[in-house]
Every structure is written in structure tokens, then in C-alpha cells.
Amino acid sequence: MKPIYQNETLEEVFTATESFVFKNPIAKVTPNEHMGIEKISLDDDFTRIDFVYIAPKKYINGGWIQIDSGCYIRPIGSVQRYKLVQAINIPIAPTKYIFKSKGQVHQFTLLFPALPKIVKQIDIVEKLADGTYFNFFRVALQHQEPTCIRIFNEN
């Protein structure tokens, strides 16, 4: 097989933005069975985390979700916090996204500053406090097979 060469200058090669995408990353600790991480994208500008949330069946209309403005990510073994830059398709507390029905699927994205490329695991922390928060601990930045979010019949 003949190698394929792209017609790029040396400057273009050294200044090109490099991106890494990790689909369905595994976390050692997750907030609940209704929420999962679809993918984490790392590039020179941002760390993008795409989530999916399925409204619980125990609430009449599925309940509500929001994200705390103090949300951050932290590389394992570091005290450095990368604070939330932007929330897409999920409101910042105290505003709430109210579901219309049980089992409704809602996707949203959180953007953080770019992580160093050597980071292998992170914590995603909405808030370290009593209550129900979207906290994921020891999220592996490596490629994984798709995972399943299980919905249990709560009747």
C-alpha cells in the first residue's frame, strides 16, 4: 500500500489544532442512573463534555435539571480547577429546565478551559455538598465501548 501524503507546509503541521475525542468514557463514580457522558472532546481551546440525561419516571412530568455556576473539572492528582466557561442547552441555577414527560431524553454540553494533553483522568464536579448534584469521579480519558444508561420501572 502506497503512503498518502498531504500537501502541508511545515508551519501548518506545527500550528494545526489537535483534538482528542473520547466517546462513552467510563467514570468510577457517577451521580445516578439517569445521566451519562456521551463524549469528551479535548482541543487547544476548550474541554467539551457532552452529556445525556433521561428524566426519571418517579416524577409526574419527569422533574427538572440545572447546573451550578461553580461547576469545574479537575485532573486526578491535582488541585487545579478548570471552571465552567459555558453551559449549552442546560440553564445555570437557579433557572431550571423543566421536563415535559417521564423518560424524556435531554442532551447538554459543558465547556471548560483546555486541559493539558497529558491528563488521563478527571473529576467533573458540579458541587461538593449535600444534595443531588452532577458529580462524576475518576473519568478515564481513553476510548471505551458504548455504555448503557438503564431506566428502571419505579412502579
MIDOMI-67955 format. One record per atom (N, C-alpha, C): y, x, z. Coordinates in steps of 0.02 Angstrom, whole numbers, padded with zeros to 5 digits, always signed. Each point is the difference from the previous one (the first is absolute). Layout:
BEGIN
YXZ...
end
This chain:
BEGIN
-00059+00042+00000+00059-00042+00000+00062+00044+00000+00047-00015-00043+00060+00039-00007+00052-00019+00053+00030+00049+00035+00051-00016+00050+00061-00034-00032+00031-00044+00038+00060-00035-00023+00061+00032+00034+00049+00019-00040+00060+00030+00026+00059-00047-00011+00042-00007+00050+00060-00040-00009+00057+00047-00018+00046-00024-00039+00057+00039-00022+00056-00006+00052-00004+00040+00054+00051-00001+00053+00027+00070+00009+00062+00004+00019+00029+00065+00017-00023+00019+00070+00004+00063+00016-00018+00023+00066+00044-00033+00053+00064-00010-00015+00046-00033+00046-00022-00072+00014-00022-00036-00052-00023-00069+00009-00063-00003+00044-00044+00049-00008-00061+00001+00040+00017+00011+00074+00046+00046+00015+00017+00016+00069+00045-00052+00033+00036-00040-00038+00045-00049+00030-00027-00071-00004-00058-00010-00028-00029-00068-00006-00016-00027+00069+00011-00065+00009-00016-00033+00062-00076-00009+00004-00028+00018+00056-00072-00006+00011-00012-00060+00045-00047-00042-00019-00016-00059+00040-00074-00001+00017-00015-00024+00060-00068-00010+00022-00007-00073+00022-00054-00032-00022-00012-00069+00017-00068-00005+00033-00001-00030+00059-00062-00010+00038-00013-00075+00006-00050-00024-00036-00016-00072+00001-00049-00016+00056+00013-00055+00034-00042-00024+00054-00016+00054+00053+00052+00032+00027-00013+00052+00050-00030-00030+00063-00040+00040+00034-00035-00022+00060+00041+00020+00062+00007-00046+00047+00034+00014+00063-00051-00005+00056+00006+00044+00050-00045-00003+00057+00014-00062+00043+00064-00019+00007+00020-00059+00038+00046-00042-00044-00017-00065-00006+00042-00047-00038+00024-00056+00046+00056-00033-00020+00028-00051+00046-00043-00063+00006-00032-00022-00054-00041-00060+00002-00038-00007-00066-00042-00050-00003-00041-00010-00061+00038-00034-00056+00062-00018+00010+00039-00035-00050+00043+00046-00043+00005+00063+00018+00045+00046-00034-00036+00062-00023+00018+00023-00059-00029+00062-00027+00051+00039-00039-00016+00064-00012+00042+00043-00041-00032+00003-00069+00037-00021-00051-00025+00003-00069+00004+00070-00027+00058+00033+00010+00005+00069-00024+00060+00034+00032-00004+00066+00001+00054+00043+00022+00017+00046-00057+00064+00001-00019+00023+00044-00054+00048+00051+00028-00014+00063-00014+00043+00055+00023+00032+00033-00061+00066+00008+00002+00033+00039-00052+00056+00040+00032+00041+00032-00041+00052+00043+00026+00057-00038+00035+00006-00065-00014+00056-00039+00028-00020-00044+00058-00059-00032-00004-00019-00050+00050-00074+00001+00015-00017-00030+00056-00068-00020+00016+00000-00075-00003-00040-00028-00046-00003-00072-00011-00067-00025+00025+00003-00052+00043-00062-00029+00026-00001-00074-00019-00051-00019-00037-00009-00069-00022-00053-00034+00043+00019-00057+00028-00044-00037+00046-00018-00068-00030-00054-00028+00027-00017-00070-00014-00015-00033+00067+00025-00062+00007-00010-00038+00062-00026-00068-00020-00050-00024+00035-00028-00067-00012+00013-00043+00061+00037-00054-00010+00020-00044+00055-00062-00026+00038+00001+00005+00066-00057-00022+00040-00012-00076-00005-00062-00018+00009-00018-00072-00002+00014-00035+00065+00015+00038+00054+00010-00033+00065+00068-00033+00007+00047+00016-00046+00066-00033+00002+00002-00055-00052+00033-00055+00015+00002-00058-00044+00021+00018-00071+00055+00036-00007+00024+00020-00067-00007+00075-00012-00042+00034+00038-00011+00071-00011+00043+00047+00041+00051-00026+00035+00041+00041+00043+00056+00035-00037+00019+00060+00023+00056+00036-00028-00010+00075+00009+00038+00040-00038+00000+00073+00009+00071+00026-00008+00012+00060+00027+00063+00036-00005-00015+00073+00014+00048+00044-00011-00009+00070+00017+00059+00023+00043-00014+00041+00050+00051+00026+00044+00040+00055-00035+00065+00001+00009+00042+00050-00033-00014+00071+00024-00032+00007+00058-00016+00066+00026-00066+00028-00024-00030-00032-00049-00065+00022-00028+00004+00072-00025-00054+00038+00008-00001+00070-00024-00071+00022-00015-00005+00056-00036-00064+00033-00009+00004+00068+00033-00058+00025+00021-00001+00064+00036-00064+00038-00021+00008+00061-00025-00060+00040-00015-00039+00014+00064-00066-00002-00004-00043+00015+00058+00014+00071+00022+00008+00009+00066+00013+00066+00028+00073+00021-00001+00044-00047-00018+00071+00015-00003+00039-00053+00041+00058+00020+00023+00044-00049+00033+00053-00025-00048+00002+00028-00061+00049-00020-00051-00012-00072-00021+00053-00041+00003-00003-00070-00022+00039-00008-00064-00030-00033-00049+00033-00016-00063+00015-00074+00003+00064-00017+00009+00020-00069+00013+00004-00042-00064-00012-00064+00008+00001-00048-00054+00066+00004-00039-00006+00007-00066+00058+00002-00044+00014-00069-00029-00054-00034-00021+00007-00066-00032-00063-00040+00008+00008-00065+00011-00055-00048+00002+00006-00045-00061-00053-00007-00037+00000-00041-00061-00049-00058+00009+00025-00060-00007-00039-00062+00004-00024-00017+00071+00033+00029+00050-00011-00019+00070+00067+00007+00036+00020-00051+00037+00065+00005+00034-00002+00045+00062+00059+00026+00016+00010+00040+00060+00012-00049+00058-00034+00013+00057+00009-00043+00059+00074-00001+00020+00026-00058+00019-00035-00060+00023-00015-00050-00055+00020+00012-00062-00016-00046-00055-00076+00000-00011-00027-00058-00017-00073-00007-00009-00017-00027-00069-00057+00023-00026-00029-00030-00060-00049-00052+00025+00011-00063-00017-00043-00054+00024-00049-00019-00055-00063+00001+00017-00052-00018-00048-00001-00075-00013-00025-00019-00058-00004-00071-00018-00069-00028+00015-00051+00044+00004-00068-00024+00012-00044+00053+00032-00053-00022+00031-00051+00044+00027-00032+00039-00057-00015+00063+00011-00034+00040-00051+00045+00024-00056+00065-00015+00003+00046+00023-00052+00004+00076+00000-00003+00030-00059+00003+00073-00007+00072+00021-00014+00023+00050+00036+00069+00025-00008-00002+00076-00004+00031+00027-00052+00004+00072-00009+00071+00024+00015+00005+00058+00031+00066+00029+00013-00005+00076+00001+00058+00031-00004+00004+00073-00006+00050+00027+00050-00016+00057+00030+00046+00036+00044+00012+00069-00030+00063+00021-00003+00019+00066-00025+00025+00043+00057-00023+00062+00000+00019+00050+00050+00021+00064-00036+00033+00046+00034+00015+00065-00032-00065+00035-00021+00006+00045-00046-00058+00037-00026-00033+00041+00055-00065-00001+00002-00039+00041+00046-00015+00068-00031-00010+00052+00040-00023+00063-00028-00068-00009-00033-00012+00035-00055-00062-00009-00038-00063+00022+00038+00008+00038+00053-00058+00025+00038-00027-00051+00050+00036-00055+00011-00021-00050+00049-00064-00034-00023-00049-00004+00046-00065-00029-00016-00012-00067+00035+00035-00013+00055-00007-00063+00037+00067-00019+00030+00012-00067+00003+00062-00024+00030-00014-00059+00046+00048-00013+00044+00003-00063+00037+00055-00041-00032-00010-00064-00007+00052-00047-00022+00015-00043+00060+00060+00005+00026+00017-00032+00063+00059-00048-00011-00015-00065+00009+00055-00048+00000+00037+00004+00066-00038-00003+00055+00031+00004+00066-00055+00014+00051+00012+00048+00044-00047+00014+00054+00022-00039+00062-00025-00061+00005+00019-00045+00054-00054-00054+00006+00003-00037+00055-00044-00058+00007+00018-00051-00053-00050-00032-00027+00012-00050-00052-00042+00014-00061+00010-00040-00051-00038+00008-00062+00044+00035-00051-00015+00062-00014+00039+00040-00048-00047+00030-00051+00028+00016-00058-00039+00030-00055-00004+00075+00010-00046+00022+00043-00011+00071+00013-00067+00022-00027+00000+00053-00039-00061+00030-00027-00001+00072+00025-00057+00022+00027-00004+00068+00025-00054+00039-00037+00016+00064-00011-00044+00047-00035-00019-00026-00069+00050-00013-00041-00011-00022-00069-00012+00063-00041-00058+00004-00032-00019+00059-00039+00034-00002-00069+00033+00054-00017+00029+00007-00067-00050+00035-00044-00050-00039-00020-00051+00023-00045-00026-00061-00037-00032+00011-00056-00024-00057-00040-00061-00031+00032-00001-00067+00001-00055-00037+00030-00022-00056-00048-00058-00026+00012-00023-00058-00037+00037-00061+00025+00005-00053-00041+00034-00061+00023-00030-00027+00065+00043-00027+00042-00022-00030+00062+00009-00076-00003-00031-00034+00045+00003-00073+00001+00035-00023+00062+00045-00048-00008+00031-00033+00058-00040-00063+00011-00027-00007+00059-00042-00058+00015+00041-00055+00033-00011-00060-00023+00032-00059+00029-00055-00041+00034+00007-00008+00065-00050-00037+00038+00023-00072+00009-00046-00047-00007+00015-00069+00012+00009-00010+00075+00061-00019+00020+00016-00005+00071-00008-00070+00027-00039-00041-00034-00012-00069+00024-00054-00002+00052
end
